[in-house]
Amino acid sequence: MAVAIAVTRERREGETRCAVTPETVKKLIALGATVSVEAGTGLGSSLPDADYAEAGASVKPDLSAALAGVDVLLKVRGPTASEISALKPGAVVVSLLDAWRDKATLEALRGAGATAFAMEFVPRITRAQVMDALSSQANLAGYRAVIEAAYAYGKGFPMMMTAAGTVAAAKTFVMGAGVAGLQAIATARRLGAVVTATDVRPAAKEQVESLGAKFVAVEDEEFKAAETAGGYAKAMSAEYQAKQAELTAAHIIKQDVVITTALIPGRPAPKLVTAAHVASMKPGSVIIDLAVEAGGNVEGSKPNEVVTTANGVKIVGWSNMPGRIAADASALYARNLVAFLGLMIKDGALAVDLEEEILKAAVVTHGGVVVHEGVRG
């Protein structure tokens, strides 16, 4: 019997993305699956139900019909209680679970006996690159952050020389040069901004400079050892943070746009921009806080709000930046899921091997137990 896969509408507030597209419906069917799609699933990404039906999916009128007897549920965000309660025991759930923070969903999945995989835990190894949902979404977030900054900023980004005079290029400072930060640098450069960037990982310096931006950081011995084996930034000492803050304070006062992207897995986002930094910036300057969902890099940022400070600085805190470019975000995420499911669908049957390297790293609940050590307890 074919593997029964279901995709339901995203029920988390503000989520416009979807976990399957008509393109990936065809790929899932080619793996040996049937695909049920709840009506309206793709509307936030401009994908009508008719496109899913034409691709071979069965469009269901509501949640209960979509989830009846399914083997695998695919989501962008973690499923809600109503979705989890409709699953059969032992069903597989794959989504961006936000497993470090959303303990309630994790507990519900455990209680339902689901085998749940968190796409944020896909390891950063070569053969898993096509499944790396964090990177695919961060790439788009970095791009969109610059577009949002350009919209909020009251002036042009490139230098423009006209008969009436010259418009100066926007000075843009990107804090954190991971996937999102590097894309933000590249996009700001394409728009003609003068770009600087900082990161605590030594490897980032060459990447930043390769994109035509200037690297700004305290490059001491701690800086040289500030990267984990997995390629993530380590938490820095208070002493280093103080030195970096002093450098940042001297630099940020000159900037028109600041984009912050720094995240530490499993921990609150580090505070990079203080109220004093914000107060030093010129009226009309813009700060985009891409880490606002994880507590924020910017003092004073608020999820899903644009805060205008007393000195006229706009702090933009959209919490789902990839969702603001939903069609492309959905397309990339859906392809990540197809590649991931290819590890557990063999010859048209569901064969979940939890000793397989990637699946072992990503599984969080199985057999009524929270099995991922990083989120247990």
C-alpha positions as CSV (number, residue, x, y, z in Angstrom):
1,M,0.0,0.0,0.0
2,A,1.3,3.5,-0.9
3,V,2.5,5.8,1.9
4,A,-0.3,8.2,2.7
5,I,1.0,11.8,3.1
6,A,-1.1,14.7,4.3
7,V,-0.5,18.4,4.2
8,T,-2.8,20.7,6.1
9,R,-3.3,24.5,6.3
10,E,-0.9,26.3,8.5
11,R,-2.8,27.3,11.7
12,R,-0.1,29.3,13.5
13,E,-0.8,33.0,13.4
14,G,0.9,34.8,10.5
15,E,2.2,31.7,8.7
16,T,1.8,32.1,5.0
17,R,4.0,29.3,3.8
18,C,3.0,25.8,3.0
19,A,4.8,22.5,3.2
20,V,4.1,21.1,-0.3
21,T,3.7,22.7,-3.7
22,P,2.2,21.2,-6.9
23,E,5.8,20.6,-8.1
24,T,6.6,18.5,-5.0
25,V,3.3,16.7,-5.1
26,K,4.5,15.1,-8.3
27,K,7.8,14.1,-6.7
28,L,6.1,12.6,-3.7
29,I,3.9,10.5,-5.9
30,A,6.9,9.4,-7.8
31,L,8.4,8.1,-4.5
32,G,5.3,5.9,-4.1
33,A,3.1,8.1,-2.0
34,T,-0.4,9.4,-2.1
35,V,-0.9,13.0,-1.2
36,S,-3.9,14.6,0.6
37,V,-4.0,18.4,0.8
38,E,-6.5,20.3,2.9
39,A,-8.4,22.9,0.9
40,G,-6.7,26.3,1.1
41,T,-3.3,25.0,2.1
42,G,-1.4,26.9,-0.6
43,L,-3.4,30.2,-0.8
44,G,-0.8,32.1,1.2
45,S,1.8,31.2,-1.4
46,S,-0.5,31.9,-4.4
47,L,-1.1,28.2,-5.0
48,P,-4.8,27.4,-5.7
49,D,-6.4,24.0,-4.9
50,A,-6.9,23.3,-8.6
51,D,-3.1,23.3,-9.1
52,Y,-2.7,20.6,-6.4
53,A,-5.5,18.5,-7.9
54,E,-3.9,18.8,-11.4
55,A,-0.6,17.6,-9.9
56,G,-2.2,14.5,-8.6
57,A,-3.1,15.4,-5.0
58,S,-6.4,14.7,-3.4
59,V,-7.8,18.0,-2.1
60,K,-9.8,17.4,1.1
61,P,-12.5,19.8,2.3
62,D,-11.3,20.0,6.0
63,L,-8.8,18.9,8.5
64,S,-10.3,15.6,9.6
65,A,-10.7,14.5,6.0
66,A,-7.1,15.4,5.2
67,L,-5.7,13.5,8.1
68,A,-7.9,10.4,8.0
69,G,-5.5,7.4,8.2
70,V,-2.4,9.2,7.0
71,D,1.1,7.9,7.7
72,V,3.0,11.2,7.4
73,L,2.0,14.8,8.2
74,L,4.1,17.5,6.6
75,K,4.0,21.0,8.1
76,V,5.9,24.3,8.0
77,R,5.3,25.1,11.7
78,G,4.5,22.5,14.4
79,P,1.1,21.0,14.3
80,T,-1.7,22.3,16.6
81,A,-3.4,20.2,19.2
82,S,-6.4,19.6,16.8
83,E,-4.0,18.2,14.2
84,I,-2.1,16.0,16.6
85,S,-5.2,14.5,18.1
86,A,-6.4,13.5,14.6
87,L,-3.3,11.5,13.9
88,K,-3.2,7.7,14.2
89,P,-0.7,6.3,16.7
90,G,2.8,6.0,15.3
91,A,2.2,8.6,12.5
92,V,5.3,10.5,11.3
93,V,5.3,14.3,11.6
94,V,7.9,16.4,9.8
95,S,8.1,20.2,10.3
96,L,10.1,23.1,11.7
97,L,9.1,22.3,15.3
98,D,10.9,25.1,17.2
99,A,11.7,22.2,19.5
100,W,13.9,24.1,21.9
101,R,11.1,26.5,22.8
102,D,7.8,24.9,21.9
103,K,7.7,22.3,24.7
104,A,3.8,22.1,24.6
105,T,3.8,20.8,21.0
106,L,6.7,18.4,21.8
107,E,4.8,17.0,24.7
108,A,1.6,16.6,22.6
109,L,3.5,14.8,19.9
110,R,5.1,12.5,22.6
111,G,1.7,11.8,24.2
112,A,0.2,10.9,20.8
113,G,3.0,8.4,20.1
114,A,4.1,10.3,17.0
115,T,7.5,9.9,15.4
116,A,8.3,13.6,15.0
117,F,11.2,15.1,13.1
118,A,12.4,18.7,13.5
119,M,13.8,20.0,10.3
120,E,15.9,22.5,12.2
121,F,17.9,19.6,13.5
122,V,19.0,18.3,10.1
123,P,22.8,18.1,10.4
124,R,25.0,20.4,8.4
125,I,26.8,17.7,6.5
126,T,27.3,17.5,2.7
127,R,24.7,15.0,1.8
128,A,22.1,16.8,3.9
129,Q,22.5,20.2,2.2
130,V,19.5,19.6,0.0
131,M,17.4,19.0,3.2
132,D,18.7,22.1,5.1
133,A,15.5,24.0,5.7
134,L,17.1,26.5,8.0
135,S,19.5,27.6,5.3
136,S,16.9,27.7,2.5
137,Q,14.6,29.9,4.7
138,A,17.5,32.1,6.1
139,N,18.6,32.8,2.6
140,L,15.3,34.3,1.7
141,A,15.1,36.1,5.1
142,G,18.3,37.8,4.4
143,Y,17.2,39.0,1.0
144,R,13.8,40.1,2.3
145,A,15.4,42.0,5.2
146,V,17.1,44.3,2.8
147,I,13.9,44.9,0.9
148,E,12.1,45.7,4.1
149,A,14.9,48.0,5.1
150,A,14.8,49.8,1.7
151,Y,11.0,50.2,2.2
152,A,11.3,51.6,5.7
153,Y,14.3,53.9,4.9
154,G,13.3,57.3,3.6
155,K,16.1,57.6,1.1
156,G,17.7,55.7,-1.8
157,F,20.2,52.9,-1.3
158,P,22.6,53.6,-4.2
159,M,24.6,56.7,-4.8
160,M,22.9,58.7,-7.6
161,M,24.3,61.6,-9.4
162,T,21.8,64.0,-10.9
163,A,21.8,67.5,-12.3
164,A,20.3,68.6,-9.0
165,G,23.0,67.1,-6.9
166,T,24.3,63.7,-5.6
167,V,22.4,61.3,-3.4
168,A,24.8,59.5,-1.0
169,A,24.7,55.7,-0.9
170,A,23.2,54.2,2.2
171,K,25.6,52.8,4.8
172,T,24.4,49.4,5.8
173,F,25.8,47.3,8.6
174,V,25.0,43.6,8.8
175,M,25.5,41.9,12.2
176,G,26.0,38.1,11.8
177,A,27.3,36.7,8.6
178,G,25.7,33.3,8.5
179,V,23.4,32.3,5.6
180,A,20.9,35.2,6.2
181,G,23.6,37.7,6.8
182,L,25.6,36.8,3.7
183,Q,22.5,37.1,1.5
184,A,21.7,40.4,3.2
185,I,25.2,41.7,2.3
186,A,24.9,40.5,-1.3
187,T,21.4,42.1,-1.7
188,A,22.4,45.4,-0.1
189,R,25.5,45.5,-2.4
190,R,23.3,44.9,-5.4
191,L,21.1,47.8,-4.4
192,G,24.2,50.0,-4.2
193,A,24.7,50.4,-0.5
194,V,28.1,50.7,1.2
195,V,28.1,47.6,3.3
196,T,30.0,46.5,6.4
197,A,29.5,43.4,8.4
198,T,30.6,41.6,11.6
199,D,30.5,38.1,12.9
200,V,32.3,36.2,15.7
201,R,33.3,33.3,13.4
202,P,36.7,33.8,11.9
203,A,35.7,32.0,8.7
204,A,33.1,34.8,8.1
205,K,35.7,37.4,7.3
206,E,36.7,36.0,4.0
207,Q,33.1,35.3,3.0
208,V,32.1,38.9,3.9
209,E,35.0,40.4,1.9
210,S,34.3,38.1,-1.1
211,L,31.0,39.9,-1.4
212,G,32.6,43.3,-1.5
213,A,31.8,44.3,2.1
214,K,34.2,45.4,4.8
215,F,34.6,43.2,7.8
216,V,34.4,44.8,11.3
217,A,35.3,42.8,14.4
218,V,37.7,42.6,17.4
219,E,40.1,39.9,16.0
220,D,41.8,38.6,19.1
221,E,42.6,35.0,20.3
222,E,39.0,34.3,21.4
223,F,37.7,35.4,18.1
224,K,40.0,32.9,16.3
225,A,38.4,30.0,18.3
226,A,34.8,31.2,18.1
227,E,33.2,28.6,15.9
228,T,31.8,25.1,16.7
229,A,32.5,22.0,14.7
230,G,29.0,22.3,13.2
231,G,29.8,25.8,11.9
232,Y,27.7,27.8,14.4
233,A,28.9,30.7,16.5
234,K,29.9,30.0,20.1
235,A,28.7,32.2,22.9
236,M,31.4,34.8,23.6
237,S,32.9,35.8,27.0
238,A,31.7,39.0,28.7
239,E,35.2,40.5,28.1
240,Y,35.0,39.9,24.4
241,Q,31.4,41.2,24.2
242,A,32.5,44.4,25.9
243,K,35.3,45.0,23.4
244,Q,33.0,44.2,20.5
245,A,30.3,46.4,21.9
246,E,32.8,49.3,22.1
247,L,33.8,48.8,18.4
248,T,30.1,48.4,17.5
249,A,29.2,51.7,19.3
250,A,31.8,53.6,17.3
251,H,30.7,52.1,14.0
252,I,26.9,52.0,14.4
253,I,26.6,55.7,15.0
254,K,27.6,56.3,11.3
255,Q,25.1,53.8,9.8
256,D,21.8,54.4,8.0
257,V,20.7,50.7,8.1
258,V,21.5,47.9,10.5
259,I,20.4,44.3,9.9
260,T,20.9,41.8,12.8
261,T,20.9,38.1,12.1
262,A,22.7,36.5,15.1
263,L,21.2,33.3,16.5
264,I,22.7,30.7,18.9
265,P,20.9,27.3,18.7
266,G,19.0,26.4,21.8
267,R,19.6,29.8,23.5
268,P,18.1,33.3,23.4
269,A,19.5,35.5,20.7
270,P,22.4,37.6,21.9
271,K,21.8,41.3,22.4
272,L,23.9,43.1,19.9
273,V,22.3,46.6,19.6
274,T,21.6,48.4,22.9
275,A,19.3,51.3,23.5
276,A,22.4,53.5,23.7
277,H,23.4,52.3,20.2
278,V,19.9,53.1,18.9
279,A,19.9,56.5,20.5
280,S,23.2,57.3,18.8
281,M,21.8,56.7,15.3
282,K,20.5,59.4,13.0
283,P,16.8,60.1,12.6
284,G,15.4,58.1,9.8
285,S,17.8,55.2,10.3
286,V,16.4,51.7,10.1
287,I,17.2,48.5,12.1
288,I,15.9,45.1,11.0
289,D,16.0,42.5,13.8
290,L,15.8,39.0,12.1
291,A,16.3,37.4,15.5
292,V,13.2,38.9,17.1
293,E,11.4,35.5,17.5
294,A,14.3,34.2,19.6
295,G,14.3,37.2,21.9
296,G,15.8,39.7,19.5
297,N,19.3,41.1,18.9
298,V,18.1,44.7,19.4
299,E,17.0,46.3,22.6
300,G,13.5,47.6,22.1
301,S,12.5,45.4,19.1
302,K,9.1,43.9,19.3
303,P,7.7,40.9,17.4
304,N,5.6,41.9,14.4
305,E,5.9,45.6,15.1
306,V,7.8,48.6,13.7
307,V,8.9,50.6,16.7
308,T,9.8,54.2,16.1
309,T,12.1,55.5,18.8
310,A,12.1,59.0,20.3
311,N,15.1,59.9,18.1
312,G,13.3,58.8,14.9
313,V,14.9,55.4,14.4
314,K,12.7,52.6,13.1
315,I,13.2,49.1,14.6
316,V,11.5,46.5,12.3
317,G,10.7,43.2,14.0
318,W,8.8,41.0,11.5
319,S,9.0,37.6,13.1
320,N,8.5,35.5,10.0
321,M,10.6,37.1,7.3
322,P,10.6,34.1,4.9
323,G,6.8,34.2,5.1
324,R,6.9,37.7,3.5
325,I,8.2,36.0,0.4
326,A,6.0,33.0,0.8
327,A,5.9,31.6,-2.8
328,D,9.6,31.1,-3.0
329,A,10.0,30.1,0.7
330,S,7.3,27.4,0.2
331,A,9.0,26.1,-3.0
332,L,12.4,25.7,-1.3
333,Y,11.0,24.3,1.9
334,A,8.9,21.8,0.0
335,R,11.9,20.6,-1.9
336,N,13.8,20.2,1.4
337,L,11.0,17.9,2.6
338,V,11.0,15.8,-0.5
339,A,14.7,15.1,-0.1
340,F,14.2,14.3,3.6
341,L,11.3,11.9,2.9
342,G,13.5,10.1,0.4
343,L,15.4,8.8,3.4
344,M,12.3,7.0,4.8
345,I,10.2,6.0,1.8
346,K,11.8,2.9,0.1
347,D,10.1,1.1,-2.8
348,G,6.8,2.8,-2.0
349,A,6.8,1.8,1.6
350,L,7.5,3.7,4.8
351,A,10.8,2.5,6.3
352,V,12.0,4.7,9.1
353,D,15.5,3.8,10.2
354,L,16.3,5.8,13.2
355,E,19.9,4.7,13.1
356,E,20.3,6.5,9.7
357,E,22.6,9.5,10.4
358,I,20.3,12.3,9.3
359,L,17.1,10.8,10.7
360,K,18.8,10.1,14.0
361,A,19.9,13.7,14.3
362,A,16.4,15.1,13.5
363,V,14.1,12.8,15.4
364,V,12.7,14.4,18.6
365,T,9.8,12.0,19.7
366,H,9.3,8.3,19.1
367,G,7.3,5.6,20.8
368,G,5.9,7.9,23.4
369,V,9.3,9.3,24.4
370,V,11.2,12.5,23.8
371,V,14.4,11.0,22.3
372,H,16.4,14.1,21.3
373,E,18.9,14.8,24.1
374,G,19.1,18.5,23.2
375,V,15.4,19.1,24.1
376,R,14.7,16.4,26.7
377,G,13.6,17.6,30.1
